[in-house]
């Protein structure tokens, strides 16, 4: 006869194996969730950069149609997503006009748009063009 202490079943998983599996799954879930947050942050940043670019391009096109005598630097202005001045706007637009050093009859126009970025930061988008003034 076999003693009772030796008749033990070795089927199934032990408690240590189950705990190790749970810890490994938890580590995987945390890694996936942190990468998801990072990806959402990148998508948000890209969307805000796209809006800032649209604001800057639209304003630069308006600046290029001005008479040369009206090409002067402007103070920063808060604007909304469409580029319309708004004291509560999330974007800040500024026009900087300087003489172009390499050309006598031209100015360098720079439109800067400061836009919100992820994690409470801001970034700046700069659009630069040279505008012929015709000697005025």
ROMAR-530570 format. One record per residue (C-alpha): x, y, z; residue in three letters. Coordinates in nm, 3 decimals, m for minus. Each point is the difference from the previous one (the first is absolute). Layout:
BEGIN
<rec xx="X" yy="Y" zz="Z" residuo="Ala"/>
...
REM end
This chain:
BEGIN
<rec xx="0.000" yy="0.000" zz="0.000" residuo="Unk"/>
<rec xx="0.110" yy="0.361" zz="m0.075" residuo="Unk"/>
<rec xx="0.007" yy="0.240" zz="0.290" residuo="Unk"/>
<rec xx="m0.260" yy="0.281" zz="m0.016" residuo="Unk"/>
<rec xx="0.261" yy="0.276" zz="0.007" residuo="Unk"/>
<rec xx="0.148" yy="m0.118" zz="m0.330" residuo="Unk"/>
<rec xx="m0.331" yy="m0.018" zz="m0.191" residuo="Unk"/>
<rec xx="m0.015" yy="0.357" zz="m0.100" residuo="Unk"/>
<rec xx="m0.128" yy="0.133" zz="m0.329" residuo="Unk"/>
<rec xx="0.240" yy="0.222" zz="m0.201" residuo="Unk"/>
<rec xx="m0.262" yy="0.128" zz="m0.243" residuo="Unk"/>
<rec xx="m0.081" yy="0.370" zz="m0.060" residuo="Unk"/>
<rec xx="0.187" yy="0.320" zz="0.073" residuo="Unk"/>
<rec xx="0.156" yy="0.104" zz="0.327" residuo="Unk"/>
<rec xx="m0.075" yy="0.330" zz="0.165" residuo="Unk"/>
<rec xx="0.350" yy="0.131" zz="m0.082" residuo="Unk"/>
<rec xx="m0.046" yy="m0.072" zz="m0.370" residuo="Unk"/>
<rec xx="m0.330" yy="0.187" zz="m0.003" residuo="Unk"/>
<rec xx="0.150" yy="0.302" zz="0.181" residuo="Unk"/>
<rec xx="0.294" yy="0.015" zz="m0.241" residuo="Unk"/>
<rec xx="m0.240" yy="m0.009" zz="m0.295" residuo="Unk"/>
<rec xx="m0.211" yy="0.280" zz="0.148" residuo="Unk"/>
<rec xx="0.307" yy="0.218" zz="0.059" residuo="Unk"/>
<rec xx="0.123" yy="m0.053" zz="m0.358" residuo="Unk"/>
<rec xx="m0.342" yy="0.085" zz="m0.144" residuo="Unk"/>
<rec xx="m0.019" yy="0.314" zz="0.218" residuo="Unk"/>
<rec xx="0.341" yy="0.116" zz="m0.124" residuo="Unk"/>
<rec xx="m0.114" yy="m0.051" zz="m0.360" residuo="Unk"/>
<rec xx="m0.323" yy="0.195" zz="0.056" residuo="Unk"/>
<rec xx="0.187" yy="0.291" zz="0.160" residuo="Unk"/>
<rec xx="0.247" yy="0.011" zz="m0.292" residuo="Unk"/>
<rec xx="m0.283" yy="0.002" zz="m0.254" residuo="Unk"/>
<rec xx="m0.197" yy="0.269" zz="0.181" residuo="Unk"/>
<rec xx="0.301" yy="0.232" zz="0.026" residuo="Unk"/>
<rec xx="0.073" yy="m0.037" zz="m0.371" residuo="Unk"/>
<rec xx="m0.367" yy="0.074" zz="m0.074" residuo="Unk"/>
<rec xx="0.020" yy="0.323" zz="0.199" residuo="Unk"/>
<rec xx="0.315" yy="0.096" zz="m0.191" residuo="Unk"/>
<rec xx="m0.168" yy="m0.071" zz="m0.336" residuo="Unk"/>
<rec xx="m0.305" yy="0.211" zz="0.092" residuo="Unk"/>
<rec xx="0.235" yy="0.282" zz="0.102" residuo="Unk"/>
<rec xx="0.176" yy="m0.019" zz="m0.337" residuo="Unk"/>
<rec xx="m0.331" yy="0.004" zz="m0.188" residuo="Unk"/>
<rec xx="m0.119" yy="0.303" zz="0.198" residuo="Unk"/>
<rec xx="0.328" yy="0.181" zz="m0.064" residuo="Unk"/>
<rec xx="m0.025" yy="m0.071" zz="m0.373" residuo="Unk"/>
<rec xx="m0.357" yy="0.131" zz="m0.012" residuo="Unk"/>
<rec xx="0.097" yy="0.321" zz="0.182" residuo="Unk"/>
<rec xx="0.303" yy="0.047" zz="m0.227" residuo="Unk"/>
<rec xx="m0.228" yy="m0.041" zz="m0.302" residuo="Unk"/>
<rec xx="m0.238" yy="0.268" zz="0.134" residuo="Unk"/>
<rec xx="0.292" yy="0.233" zz="0.071" residuo="Unk"/>
<rec xx="0.130" yy="m0.056" zz="m0.352" residuo="Unk"/>
<rec xx="m0.339" yy="0.082" zz="m0.152" residuo="Unk"/>
<rec xx="m0.022" yy="0.319" zz="0.211" residuo="Unk"/>
<rec xx="0.352" yy="0.105" zz="m0.103" residuo="Unk"/>
<rec xx="m0.043" yy="m0.075" zz="m0.371" residuo="Unk"/>
<rec xx="m0.334" yy="0.182" zz="m0.021" residuo="Unk"/>
<rec xx="0.143" yy="0.306" zz="0.176" residuo="Unk"/>
<rec xx="0.315" yy="m0.001" zz="m0.214" residuo="Unk"/>
<rec xx="m0.217" yy="0.001" zz="m0.313" residuo="Unk"/>
<rec xx="m0.187" yy="0.307" zz="0.130" residuo="Unk"/>
<rec xx="0.330" yy="0.173" zz="0.084" residuo="Unk"/>
<rec xx="0.133" yy="m0.061" zz="m0.352" residuo="Unk"/>
<rec xx="m0.297" yy="0.188" zz="m0.150" residuo="Unk"/>
<rec xx="0.063" yy="0.318" zz="0.202" residuo="Unk"/>
<rec xx="0.147" yy="0.310" zz="m0.158" residuo="Unk"/>
<rec xx="0.374" yy="0.032" zz="0.076" residuo="Unk"/>
<rec xx="m0.060" yy="0.305" zz="0.222" residuo="Unk"/>
<rec xx="m0.213" yy="m0.214" zz="0.235" residuo="Unk"/>
<rec xx="0.263" yy="m0.270" zz="0.051" residuo="Unk"/>
<rec xx="0.091" yy="0.065" zz="0.363" residuo="Unk"/>
<rec xx="0.054" yy="m0.223" zz="0.300" residuo="Unk"/>
<rec xx="m0.299" yy="m0.070" zz="0.224" residuo="Unk"/>
<rec xx="m0.032" yy="m0.083" zz="0.368" residuo="Unk"/>
<rec xx="m0.100" yy="m0.355" zz="0.096" residuo="Unk"/>
<rec xx="m0.376" yy="m0.064" zz="m0.024" residuo="Unk"/>
<rec xx="m0.199" yy="m0.287" zz="0.153" residuo="Unk"/>
<rec xx="m0.206" yy="m0.179" zz="m0.264" residuo="Unk"/>
<rec xx="m0.239" yy="m0.294" zz="m0.009" residuo="Unk"/>
<rec xx="0.028" yy="m0.314" zz="m0.217" residuo="Unk"/>
<rec xx="m0.113" yy="0.192" zz="m0.309" residuo="Unk"/>
<rec xx="0.251" yy="0.284" zz="0.046" residuo="Unk"/>
<rec xx="m0.264" yy="0.248" zz="0.114" residuo="Unk"/>
<rec xx="0.116" yy="0.230" zz="0.281" residuo="Unk"/>
<rec xx="m0.139" yy="m0.127" zz="0.330" residuo="Unk"/>
<rec xx="0.125" yy="0.103" zz="0.347" residuo="Unk"/>
<rec xx="m0.059" yy="m0.358" zz="0.120" residuo="Unk"/>
<rec xx="0.160" yy="m0.163" zz="m0.306" residuo="Unk"/>
<rec xx="0.242" yy="m0.288" zz="0.046" residuo="Unk"/>
<rec xx="0.237" yy="0.124" zz="m0.272" residuo="Unk"/>
<rec xx="0.220" yy="0.313" zz="m0.011" residuo="Unk"/>
<rec xx="0.085" yy="0.152" zz="m0.339" residuo="Unk"/>
<rec xx="0.266" yy="0.262" zz="m0.069" residuo="Unk"/>
<rec xx="0.135" yy="0.170" zz="m0.312" residuo="Unk"/>
<rec xx="0.365" yy="0.108" zz="m0.008" residuo="Unk"/>
<rec xx="0.118" yy="0.208" zz="m0.296" residuo="Unk"/>
<rec xx="0.369" yy="0.078" zz="m0.052" residuo="Unk"/>
<rec xx="0.201" yy="0.126" zz="m0.298" residuo="Unk"/>
<rec xx="0.145" yy="m0.282" zz="m0.207" residuo="Unk"/>
<rec xx="0.378" yy="0.043" zz="0.025" residuo="Unk"/>
<rec xx="0.079" yy="m0.158" zz="m0.339" residuo="Unk"/>
<rec xx="m0.262" yy="0.192" zz="m0.201" residuo="Unk"/>
<rec xx="m0.051" yy="0.378" zz="m0.015" residuo="Unk"/>
<rec xx="m0.368" yy="m0.001" zz="m0.098" residuo="Unk"/>
<rec xx="m0.131" yy="m0.273" zz="0.227" residuo="Unk"/>
<rec xx="m0.098" yy="m0.077" zz="0.357" residuo="Unk"/>
<rec xx="0.002" yy="m0.324" zz="0.192" residuo="Unk"/>
<rec xx="m0.342" yy="m0.075" zz="0.150" residuo="Unk"/>
<rec xx="m0.019" yy="m0.259" zz="0.278" residuo="Unk"/>
<rec xx="m0.328" yy="m0.126" zz="0.141" residuo="Unk"/>
<rec xx="0.045" yy="m0.174" zz="0.334" residuo="Unk"/>
<rec xx="m0.282" yy="m0.209" zz="0.145" residuo="Unk"/>
<rec xx="0.035" yy="m0.126" zz="0.357" residuo="Unk"/>
<rec xx="m0.222" yy="m0.303" zz="0.052" residuo="Unk"/>
<rec xx="m0.083" yy="m0.232" zz="0.291" residuo="Unk"/>
<rec xx="0.185" yy="m0.327" zz="0.014" residuo="Unk"/>
<rec xx="m0.033" yy="m0.306" zz="0.219" residuo="Unk"/>
<rec xx="0.053" yy="0.008" zz="0.375" residuo="Unk"/>
<rec xx="m0.066" yy="0.372" zz="0.034" residuo="Unk"/>
<rec xx="0.290" yy="0.110" zz="m0.221" residuo="Unk"/>
<rec xx="m0.009" yy="0.240" zz="m0.293" residuo="Unk"/>
<rec xx="0.187" yy="m0.009" zz="m0.327" residuo="Unk"/>
<rec xx="0.067" yy="0.257" zz="m0.269" residuo="Unk"/>
<rec xx="m0.057" yy="m0.038" zz="m0.373" residuo="Unk"/>
<rec xx="0.181" yy="0.248" zz="m0.226" residuo="Unk"/>
<rec xx="m0.088" yy="0.084" zz="m0.360" residuo="Unk"/>
<rec xx="0.244" yy="0.225" zz="m0.186" residuo="Unk"/>
<rec xx="m0.027" yy="0.163" zz="m0.342" residuo="Unk"/>
<rec xx="0.171" yy="0.281" zz="m0.187" residuo="Unk"/>
<rec xx="m0.232" yy="0.266" zz="m0.145" residuo="Unk"/>
<rec xx="0.106" yy="0.235" zz="m0.279" residuo="Unk"/>
<rec xx="m0.082" yy="0.360" zz="0.094" residuo="Unk"/>
<rec xx="0.088" yy="0.168" zz="m0.327" residuo="Unk"/>
<rec xx="0.243" yy="0.244" zz="0.161" residuo="Unk"/>
<rec xx="m0.251" yy="0.157" zz="0.239" residuo="Unk"/>
REM end
